[in-house]
Amino acid sequence: MPERTPDGRYIIVDGRLWRATDPSLDESARQKFVKALMDARRAVGSAKRAGDAEAEREARARVHSAKVSLGERGPVWWDDGAPDYTRTLLKNTPYKTQG
């Protein structure tokens, strides 16, 4: 399990922040979106192996859609006005004492 920031908004992977799944999602919705994400990721791999650029584009769009549904992309799921540090190096954020 990856390390999280103290507020639970991000996971830390290789010194970079990635937005965590919205904790307000109920478990059945979360599972549905995770399944959709995994299916889409497998489709990306299949399309790449087949050299099918159109199928890869469509599969990547499905990955993005699932991540938005999980709260990992798109509008932030918190409402206190804090900025989004997704993809930012930990050392360049207020969380820099973490990790």
Secondary structure, DSSP 8 states (H G I E B T S, - for coil): --EE-TTSSEEEETTEEEE---TTS-HHHHHHHHHHHHHHHHHHHHHHHHT-HHHHHHHHHHHHHHHHHHTSSSS-S--S-----TT-BGGGSTTTT--
